[in-house]
Amino acid sequence: MKYKIALLPGDGIGKDVMDAAQILLNAIDIDAEYIYGDIGWEFWKKEGNPLPERTIEMLKETDCALFGAITSKPKDEAQKELPDYLKGKVEYFSPIVRLRQLFDLYANVRPCKAYKGNPLNYRDDIDLVIFRENTEGLYSGVEFHPVPDEVRQALEKHHTKMERFKDIPSDEMAISLRIFTRRGCRRIVKKAFEYAKEYGRKSVTIVEKPNVIRETSGMMIREAREISSHYKEIEYGEANVDAMAMWLIKNPQKYDVLVASNMFGDIISDLAAQLVGGLGFAYSGNIGDNYAVFEPTHGSAPKYAGKYVVNPTAMLLSVKMMLEWLGEKKMAENVENAIAKTIEEGRIRTYDMGGNSSTLEFAEEVVRNLE
């Protein structure tokens, strides 16, 4: 079968690590057509749209996408970089967040695995996977500033706790809605349990804050308890997000699969990434029922752009994850083994691991270690 795979380098070091990915893709035995797409800050500055419609249409014709990195800036800074004829007429949005919502990529899957020989590991026995709900929660994008009168009046009418804010002017108040749906909670939890079942994982732990955020976290916990009853062979647990931040540092090897809402999952997955070497080793899949986008989770790091010095491991592991999703399990295993061997041997290391090898030299060494 011939695959059509979109390549979206994006901004900054996104191009550097995408070039490393292309070295690996060219070396493996996969029948694929690669199509480059426009995305990122460059297109915001030129067109007032960091995710042009032509890119969206192109993605609809592909099987999946590999994504590099994105530069995002606050609202006021984003407006300053537009040409005069666009200023005040368009608002910046995160293209990766929009991709997740447009293609309903509701599961952000973040493996955090310590590879032997990595000098940056917190410890060598960490192997956990975080499932982060990807389309709802605080990242839904439903926000107000200043708060419109009708929104304020509706909140004051239906919630007595708004009383304490009655003397705050509307232009001195900002509101971001944390929106959960029963469907959203159920499908991310079910996805995590199905993954645990397929890959022989022993436990699934829900990470929320239902003792304080009672309605939204409470909904997630209620749905998780019901779903867990259908997977008796998998141990089910619950943890408050603040406690989990501590326990991941204290006993990371205790955990297997973690599930969290959008913002909590974002936070604990970066914490877990640091345990296995930092964002240079952190990768993820934005996965829906019919499409997926795979990416390293680091930023665009503009000061390193074009220097080819950054660690491409996260991007190369994103390729591995993409191959798994496409059903090329043996090929994915071969890629992961080659990456693990490269890290363990330590002959080629980028600056973050104490070496001076380039981004592309690391990718070439991984290719040499392919079976």
C-alpha positions in Angstrom: 0.0 0.0 0.0 1.3 3.5 -0.9 0.8 6.1 1.8 0.4 9.8 1.4 2.1 11.6 4.2 2.0 15.3 4.8 5.2 17.0 6.1 4.6 20.2 8.0 8.0 21.7 9.1 6.5 24.9 10.6 8.8 27.4 12.3 12.3 27.6 13.7 13.9 24.2 14.3 10.9 22.5 12.9 12.7 22.5 9.5 15.9 21.2 11.1 14.2 18.2 12.7 12.0 17.6 9.7 15.2 17.3 7.6 16.4 14.7 10.1 13.1 12.8 9.8 13.4 12.8 6.0 16.8 11.1 6.3 15.2 8.3 8.3 12.1 8.1 6.1 14.3 7.8 3.0 16.2 4.9 4.6 13.2 2.7 5.6 11.3 0.4 3.3 8.1 2.2 3.2 6.1 3.0 0.0 5.0 6.6 0.6 4.6 10.0 -1.1 5.6 13.0 1.0 3.8 16.3 0.5 5.0 19.5 2.1 2.5 21.9 3.5 2.5 25.6 4.6 2.0 26.2 8.3 3.3 28.6 10.9 4.4 32.1 11.8 5.7 33.0 8.4 2.2 32.6 6.9 0.6 34.5 9.8 2.9 37.5 9.0 2.3 37.2 5.2 -1.3 36.2 5.0 -2.8 36.7 8.5 -3.4 32.9 8.6 -0.9 30.5 10.2 -2.9 27.5 8.8 -3.8 28.4 5.2 -6.9 26.8 3.7 -4.8 25.2 1.0 -2.9 23.3 3.7 -6.2 22.1 5.3 -7.4 20.8 1.9 -4.1 19.1 1.2 -4.3 17.3 4.6 -7.7 15.9 3.7 -6.1 14.0 0.9 -3.4 12.4 3.0 -3.3 9.5 5.4 -1.6 11.3 8.3 0.9 14.1 8.9 4.3 14.7 10.5 4.6 18.1 12.1 7.7 20.1 13.2 7.3 23.1 15.5 5.3 26.3 15.8 6.1 29.8 17.1 3.2 31.4 18.9 3.1 34.9 20.5 0.6 36.8 22.6 -2.3 38.6 21.0 -0.8 42.1 21.0 2.6 40.9 19.7 1.0 38.9 16.9 -0.9 42.0 15.7 2.3 44.0 15.5 3.9 41.6 13.0 1.1 41.8 10.5 1.2 44.0 7.4 -0.8 47.2 7.9 -3.7 46.1 5.7 -4.4 43.1 8.0 -3.9 44.7 11.5 -7.0 44.5 13.6 -8.8 42.4 10.9 -7.7 38.9 11.9 -6.8 37.2 15.2 -4.0 34.8 15.8 -4.8 31.2 16.7 -2.6 28.2 17.3 -2.5 26.2 14.1 -1.8 22.9 15.9 -4.8 23.5 18.3 -6.9 24.2 15.2 -5.7 21.1 13.5 -6.7 19.0 16.5 -10.1 20.5 16.5 -10.7 20.5 12.8 -9.7 16.8 12.4 -11.2 15.8 15.8 -7.8 14.5 17.0 -9.1 14.0 20.5 -6.3 11.8 21.9 -2.9 13.3 22.5 -0.7 10.3 23.3 2.7 11.1 24.9 5.0 8.1 25.6 7.8 8.9 28.1 10.4 6.2 28.1 13.9 6.2 29.4 16.5 4.8 27.0 19.5 3.1 28.4 22.7 5.2 28.2 21.0 8.6 28.1 23.0 10.8 30.5 19.9 13.0 31.0 17.6 10.3 32.4 16.2 10.8 35.9 16.3 7.0 36.2 16.5 4.2 33.7 13.3 2.3 34.6 10.7 4.8 33.4 8.2 3.7 30.8 4.8 5.4 30.9 2.3 6.8 28.5 0.1 9.8 29.0 -3.2 10.2 27.3 -4.3 13.9 27.2 -7.7 14.9 26.0 -6.9 17.1 23.1 -10.0 19.1 22.0 -11.9 20.3 25.1 -11.1 21.6 28.6 -9.4 24.9 29.1 -8.0 24.8 25.5 -11.4 24.9 23.9 -10.8 28.6 23.1 -14.0 29.9 24.6 -12.8 33.0 26.4 -13.9 36.6 27.2 -12.1 39.8 27.8 -13.6 42.2 28.5 -16.6 40.1 29.7 -19.7 40.9 27.7 -22.7 42.1 29.8 -24.9 39.2 28.7 -22.3 36.7 29.7 -21.8 38.3 33.1 -25.5 38.6 33.7 -26.1 35.0 32.9 -23.3 33.9 35.2 -24.5 36.1 38.0 -28.1 34.8 37.6 -27.1 31.1 37.7 -24.2 31.1 40.1 -24.1 32.6 43.6 -20.3 32.4 43.7 -20.2 35.3 41.2 -21.3 37.5 44.0 -17.7 38.1 45.1 -16.8 39.6 41.7 -19.8 42.0 41.5 -17.7 45.1 42.1 -15.1 44.2 39.5 -15.5 46.1 36.2 -16.0 43.9 33.2 -12.9 45.3 31.5 -10.8 44.2 34.5 -12.1 40.6 34.3 -11.2 37.7 32.0 -13.0 34.4 31.8 -11.8 31.2 30.2 -14.3 28.3 30.1 -13.2 24.8 31.0 -15.6 22.8 28.9 -16.0 19.0 29.3 -18.4 16.8 27.6 -19.5 13.3 28.6 -18.5 12.1 25.1 -15.1 13.7 25.4 -14.4 12.1 28.8 -15.6 8.7 27.7 -13.6 8.5 24.5 -10.2 9.6 25.9 -10.6 7.1 28.9 -11.6 4.3 26.6 -8.7 5.0 24.2 -6.3 4.7 27.2 -7.8 1.4 28.3 -7.8 0.0 24.8 -4.1 1.0 24.5 -3.3 -0.7 27.8 -5.1 -3.8 26.7 -3.3 -3.9 23.3 0.2 -3.3 24.7 -0.1 -5.3 27.9 0.0 -2.3 30.2 -1.0 -3.2 33.8 -2.6 0.0 35.1 -4.5 3.1 34.0 -4.6 6.2 36.4 -6.9 9.2 36.0 -5.2 12.5 36.9 -7.7 15.2 37.7 -8.8 17.5 40.6 -12.4 16.6 41.5 -12.1 17.7 45.1 -11.9 21.3 43.9 -13.0 21.4 40.3 -16.1 19.4 41.1 -18.2 19.5 38.0 -15.6 19.0 35.2 -13.1 16.8 36.9 -16.0 15.1 38.6 -17.5 14.2 35.2 -14.2 12.7 34.1 -13.9 10.6 37.2 -17.5 9.3 37.0 -17.1 8.3 33.4 -13.7 6.7 34.1 -15.0 4.6 36.9 -17.8 3.2 34.7 -15.5 2.4 31.8 -12.9 0.8 34.1 -15.5 -1.7 35.1 -15.3 -3.3 31.6 -11.5 -3.8 31.9 -11.2 -6.0 35.0 -7.7 -7.2 34.0 -6.3 -3.6 34.2 -5.7 -1.9 37.5 -7.6 1.4 37.8 -6.4 4.3 39.9 -7.2 8.0 40.5 -4.8 10.8 41.6 -5.1 14.6 42.1 -2.9 16.4 39.5 -0.9 18.3 42.1 -0.1 15.0 44.0 0.8 13.3 40.7 3.4 16.0 40.0 5.1 15.0 43.2 4.7 11.2 42.8 6.0 11.3 39.2 9.3 12.7 40.6 9.3 10.3 43.6 8.1 7.0 42.0 7.8 7.4 38.2 8.3 3.7 37.6 5.1 3.0 39.5 2.9 4.3 36.7 1.9 2.8 33.4 -0.8 4.7 31.6 -2.0 8.1 32.8 -5.1 9.9 31.5 -5.8 13.6 32.0 -7.8 16.5 30.6 -6.2 19.0 28.2 -4.3 21.4 30.4 -3.5 18.9 33.2 -2.2 16.5 30.6 -0.1 19.2 29.0 1.6 19.9 32.3 2.3 16.4 33.6 3.5 15.2 30.2 6.2 17.9 30.1 7.1 17.0 33.7 7.4 13.3 32.6 9.4 14.3 29.6 12.0 15.9 31.8 12.4 12.6 33.7 13.5 10.9 30.5 15.9 13.5 29.2 13.8 16.6 28.4 11.8 17.8 25.4 14.5 16.6 23.0 13.1 13.1 23.7 9.4 14.0 24.1 7.1 13.1 21.2 3.4 12.7 20.7 0.6 11.6 18.4 -2.6 13.7 18.0 -4.9 10.8 17.1 -8.5 10.7 16.1 -10.6 7.9 14.6 -9.7 8.7 11.0 -6.6 10.9 11.0 -3.4 11.6 13.0 -0.7 14.2 13.3 2.6 13.2 14.9 5.0 15.7 16.4 7.9 16.4 18.8 6.6 18.4 21.7 9.4 21.0 21.9 9.0 24.5 20.6 10.4 26.2 17.6 13.6 27.5 19.5 14.3 30.4 17.0 17.8 31.0 18.3 18.8 27.5 17.0 16.9 27.6 13.8 19.0 26.5 10.8 22.0 25.6 12.9 21.2 21.9 12.9 22.5 21.5 16.5 19.3 20.4 18.3 18.4 16.8 19.3 16.2 15.2 16.7 15.3 12.1 18.8 11.8 13.4 19.6 11.1 13.8 15.9 12.6 10.4 15.0 10.4 8.8 17.7 7.4 10.6 16.1 8.2 8.8 12.9 8.2 5.5 14.9 4.9 6.4 16.4 3.5 7.2 13.0 4.6 3.9 11.6 2.8 2.1 14.5 -0.4 4.0 13.7 -0.1 3.1 10.0 0.1 -0.6 11.1 3.8 -0.9 10.2 4.6 -2.4 13.6 7.8 -4.3 12.6 9.2 -1.2 10.9 8.4 0.9 13.9 10.1 -1.6 16.2 13.2 -1.5 14.0 13.3 2.3 14.1 13.0 2.4 17.9 15.7 -0.2 18.3 18.0 1.9 16.1 17.3 5.0 18.1 17.9 3.1 21.4 21.1 1.7 20.1 22.3 5.2 19.0 21.6 6.6 22.4 23.2 3.7 24.3 26.4 3.6 22.3 26.8 7.4 22.8 29.2 7.7 19.9 27.0 10.4 18.3 25.5 12.9 20.7 24.0 16.4 20.3 24.9 19.2 22.6 22.2 18.6 25.1 23.7 15.1 25.8 27.2 16.5 26.2 28.3 15.9 22.6 28.9 18.1 19.5 27.3 16.1 16.7 24.8 17.8 14.5 21.0 17.1 14.1 21.6 15.4 10.8 24.6 13.4 12.0 22.4 11.9 14.7 19.8 10.9 12.1 22.4 9.4 9.9 23.7 7.3 12.8 20.2 6.0 13.5 20.0 5.0 9.9 23.3 3.1 10.2 21.9 1.2 13.2 18.7 0.1 11.4 18.5 -3.7 11.0 
